[in-house]
Every structure is written in C-alpha cells, then in structure tokens.
Amino acid sequence: MEKFIDKINSAEDLRKLNYKEKKQYAEELREYILDIVSKNGGHLASNLGVVELTLALHSVFNLPEDKIIWDVGHQTYVHKILTGRKEQMKTLRQLNGIAGFPKTTESECDCFNTGHSSTSISVALGMARTRDIRKEKHSVVAVIGDGALTGGMALEALNDAGFSNTNIIVILNDNEMSISKNVGGISRFLSRVRTKKFYTKSNNYVKKAVAKIPKFGDFIIRHTRKLKYSIKQLMIPNMMFEDMGFKYMGPIDGHDIEKLESYFKTAKQLLDGPILIHVVTKKGKGYKPAEENPDKFHGIGSFNLETGESLTPKKKDYSKAFGEKLVELAEKNEKIVAVTAAMKDGTGLTEFSKRFPNRFFDIGIAEQHAIGMAAGMAKDGMIPVVPIYSSFYQRGYDQVIHDVCIQKLPVVLCVDRAGIVGNDGETHQGILDLSFFNVVPNLNIMAPKDFIELGDMLEFAINLNEPVVIRYPRGGEGDYKFEKHEPIEKGKAEIIEEGKDITIVAIGKMVDRAMKVSEILKEKNIEAEVINARFLKPIDEKTIVSSISKTKNVITIEDNSVEGGLGTVVSELIVKNNLQNIKMKKLGYPDEFVKHASTGEIEKLYGLDAEAIAKSCI
C-alpha cells in the first residue's frame, strides 16, 4: 500500500488530503524524520513536536507569498519536506547537504535565515511593516517557542508589535521546554494559562448566547467588553499578551490539525492588528525515548532507533571537565556562584546545581541578563562563573564591555563550544570570540590545551580578581598526551618543544595540532619550536618575540578567524619589535562564515589538519 509520504511533495498536495489522511501523514513524517536523524544526527525532539503544527500552517498559508519566520529554526524539518526538499533531507547536516536550519539559499519558502532564539517576532514585524508600505496583502507569521520568550529581543518585539497595531500573527509553540526545562516568570505564567481553558470556553459560550437576544444582543456585547479586563483579571491573572495589544487565541491542542487550521484561517482573515495564537505541543511526540527525555533528544548524534541509545560512545568532554573542576573549587570557596542561560546540562553544570542549589542560577534564554546579573553579584563580593556557548556570547557583548570590564569586575566568562562545532553551521560556529573579546580593555583571555590546563586556568581565574575569558571547544581532548603542565601565570606562555627552524604559536585545542605538525616536520629534519600561547591577552611578548627572532619563521594556528585573533596579535608583535626578514603565516578560518559539515571535514577543507599545516611550514 502506497504511503502518503511517497506521494506528498508540496503544500498543494497536502491540501488535497482530508483530516484523517493528514493525521496518518503526520505519523509517516515522524517515522521519516526518525529514520534520517537516527543516521545523521540533528534536532529530533523539537521537530517531532511540531509535525501537526507545520501541516496546519502549510494547509492555510500560501508560501512563498505568505511569510513564515521560524524562531531558532531547528524545528523546520517538516517545513523543508513540504517545500520540495524531501529527498535532500537524506543529506541533512552533511557536507554539501541540506542545512539543519532555514536557509534562503535552499528555497524561497525559507524567507529568513535563523539559528538563535528570540529573533522571529522582530523579523516578522519588519517584514509586515514593509508589506504595509508596499500596500501588499500577504500574511506574516512568526513561530516562536515558549523558551525563547525569555529572550529580551522577543519581549522588545512583542512590546513594539502590540503597540503598532500592525497585522502580524505570532504563533507561540508552548512545549514547556527550551533545551533544558523552562524556568522563570513567563514559564509560570504560561502554565497558569494552560490550566484556564474554562475562561476561553465560557467567554465564547456567553457571547453566542447573548448575541441571540433580539434587538439588545449586540448592544449588550459592546458594552460588556468594558468589563472584560476586570473579568479576565479574575479568571486569568496578568493576561500579558492582550494587555500588550495582541488578540489572544488559545491555548489550542497543537496536535489537533483540524482545530489548528480553524484558528489559523480565522487569524488570517482578521485584519485589525497583531494576533497571538497559543499552541500547546509535546516535545518529542511519537517517539517514547524523546518524549521522556526531550533535553537529551534536543540535538543528538546518530542513535539506535529501537533503543534510543547513542551509537557514538560518550566520552568525557570539556564541558564535563569544566563542571567537575568548578564543583571542586566551589567546595572550598563559598563565594563561587554559577549562572547559566538555559544550558545547565549542555555546559556541565548539572552536578553543581545539585550540590549547591543556593549558588546556582538558571535564568532562561537571556544571555544579556546573565552577564549583567553576574556583574551585580561580582560587585557585591561574589565570584560568578558564567558558561555560555561562543555563538551565544555574541548576545551579551555589550554587558561584557559595559557591566563587567569597565568596572574590572571578577566575572569568569567561560566560552563553551568555541571554534568549529560542525554540523549546526554558520549560526553556531564559534570562530569569532577571540577576535571580538580581544579588543575589550581590562579583559584577560585564555584557552587550554587539555582538561588539566582547563582546570588550572579556572582555578587561576577564580583567584585573579579580574575579568577573565576562558574559551574551550566542543568535545574532548586531542590525541597528544601532554606530560608537562607549568603553573598558570598571567600573560605567560609555555614552550612545549624547543627548535631552531620555525616557531609554531598555537592556542587552545590547536596546541595538540601543533605537536602533531612538529612530529611530521621532524621526519623532514625540520626542528619546530612549539609555543602554547595560553593567553591571547595579555600576550607573552617576551617569549614569542625571542623565539621568532631566533627562527625568523613563524606560523600561528588558531580555531578562530584569522582576523583579529592570535595571528593578528603575533603579527603586531613583529611590527612593534621591528623584527626584520620574518617569514610568517597565519592559519585559522578566513573572513567568511563557515558552513555545516563535520569538524574534521571543515578543518581539512580549510587546511587546518596536521598534514596540511605541515606543508605550510615547508
């Protein structure tokens, strides 16, 4: 028997199905996504949760004329399947394959590239205002998760959209999850709304009944609206969205296609201001392991479809090494507190949260607030440690400058997922942090070569009483086993191997690569002097300049853009010290955004594998 998944290739095909057939198609889509993600890895739980929601959207709205902006964008697998990319999904997140997020270069139905949270309402409002200027009539829809509402950008956009009276539809996908369990006042507010369906049902019932009263029905309804605010405050305390200017619809069962389509059609026809449709979904729906552990199946590598177990053995990684060391330090120092922006598990803070619940703060997806709050705690005598992914630190850049560094406050800014992270692509690669932090005054910047050095740097930072950045990569250590670990001294590099022919200056995970390059060069009778920079700022000028003066040949290696990072700093040292006849190469990532592929494939593509680097040295 032919399945719907085999014959549905577009939204036009989808609209020919009845609701019973769409329900069956939804289950087939889940099976299709499970098969692909179990092999390729990807964002599973979020995509399983929005199958019916996506089918309803494509049944009602006409893409690409109508615009749908997906917040974060990791939940767009069904959207891609319905917009001509069903077969391409088999190449999901692979080199030269389809991306795991919306990409305007893939389809005109992807109207905006997204990868970080809390952006969709701002973008949608911009597109809606552009539509109005041009006197066009299409719909603009923002799909945003409840976890993303904690982001300041989303709240700023809601405030503006509600006041503007612009025709825009915001669909709130409420699954009670971001990556970890949602926290905070907005999460609590939505929980109350979910339990108050009685208000919505009774409100509609009363309207219908009163409207039937001869002559006076409409009059009563118009004047009764004046009492609505008071009644609503009684039934649903603090109905935030309507108070901000939105027409609120919901909450709706996000897995009932018929009901979803009915609400979407109504919203599409209403042309008198912003509408918010509250949809309640279950993250991971249809796959029991993902339903029970949605955080584990948020972003996952290949796994056994029958058991849900990962096919890649779990090894200790930098996040875990960081978390273990922080617990050890916190046992000795009661001033240490940990702050996370909805990434407790991902940044290695699970054990800390259990051991020191009074010193652990998960503030939701709100990186700006996380750093600002940490600055306040540091000002009053605490030592805040704030692990955030590199690409998300971009959100809190002003707070690093304005709140932390101008006042020289002892906040330890731990940059997780620094460098290439692989398959998530441009929006998640952490190749800019060394560059954008490097220009900030009063900021110390370090990167460890292995787990032991990460622990040493964390302990050093805790005791320094100054602003510090410690950046470390996704995943585990390299293959080289470092026997030597000199004590951390501010601005002091480490000479790991002495040589006379070429100076290799590396930082962070690339120190391991430098040692492999050194071994390759030895076979060619080239003696490399390998320097573990440790600090980008303050840089160890004396050690590096002395070595370059000796070898007259230097190569820098970094898991960062070559613009503004280690290579830039070393080249500035050469100019500053008026070193003459120096041969220099800067290796890192060029001035471009790096697309998705495995980390190894990307490094090879950009000439950052050991063999390619060794050739650059000859």
Secondary structure, 3 states (H helix, E strand, C coil): CCCHHHHCCEHHHHCCCCHHHHHHHHHHHHHHHHHHHHHHCECCHHHHHCHHHHHHHHHHCCCCCCEEEECCCCCCHHHHHCECCCCHHHHCCCCCCCCCCCCCCCCCCCCCCCCCCCCHHHHHHHHHHHHHHCCCCCCEEEEEEHHHHHCHHHHHHHHHHHHHCCCCEEEEEECCECCCECCCHHHHHHHHHHCCHHHHHHHHHHHHHHHCCCCCHHHHHHHHHHHHHHHHHHHCCCCHHHHHCCEEEEEEECCCHHHHHHHHHHHHHCCCCCEEEEEECCCCCCCHHHHHCCCCCCCECCECCCCCCECCCCCCCHHHHHHHHHHHHHHHCCCEEEEECCCCCCCCCHHHHHHCHHHEEECCCCHHHHHHHHHHHHHCCCEEEEEEEHHHHHHHHHHHHHHHHCCCCCCEEEEECCECCCCCCCCCCECCHHHHHHCCCCCEEECCCCHHHHHHHHHHHHHHCCCEEEECCCCCCCCCCCCCCCCCCCCCCEEEECCCCEEEEECCCHHHHHHHHHHHHHCCCCCEEEEECCEEECCCHHHHHHHHHHHCEEEEEEEEECCCCHHHHHHHHHHHCCCCCCEEEEEEECCCCCCCCCHHHHHHHCCCCHHHHHHHHC
